[in-house]
Amino acid sequence: MFEYELQQLRSAELRREAANERLAREATRRARAARREAVGRAAEGEVHPDHRRRHWFTRAA
């Protein structure tokens, strides 16, 4: 009986941890979506949005 109760407690603890991890992932996902939306609104008026583009090769002479 004691082992069964321990297993039930552990199962409940794992469920709580999983729920907390899901909430954290959802919060991260919402924060990313809000950032993307803010960047999208800020970039609407830009003509050249890639002005910070990285140049991978040196210029030819």
N, C-alpha and C positions, 0 to 999 in steps of 0.2 A: 504494500500500500504506500509506503514511504517513497519508493522509487517512482511510482505513478504520479504522486503529488509533485515531486521534483521535476518530472518530465513536463507536467502541466505548467508549472511555473516557468520553466525554460522556454516552453512553446509560447507562452504569453509574452515573455520578454523579447523573444525573437520577432513576434508580430509587432510589438511596439517599436522596436528598432527599425523594422522594415517600413512602418508607417512614417516614422521620423525621416528616414532617408528619402522616401517618396516626396514628403513635404519639402525637403531641402532641394531636391532635383526640380520640383515644380517652381519653387522660388527662383532658382537659378535660371530656369527656362524663361520665366516671366521677366526677369531683369534683362536678359539678353534681348528678348523681344522689344522691351521698352527702349533699350539702347539703339537697336536697329531702327525702330520707328523714329526716334529723335534724330538719328543721323540722316535718315531719309528725308525728314522735314527740313533739316538744315541744308541738305544738298540740293533741294529743289531749284533754287535760284542760281546755282553755280553753272557756269558754262563749261569749265574744264575741271571736273571733279578729281581727276587723277594728277593734280599738280605736284603731289608728293611721290609720284611714281618712282620706284627704284630703277636705276639704270644698271643693267646686269653686265654690260660690256662697255669698254672704254670707247671713246669716239675715234673714228678713223681719221687719219691725217689728211 
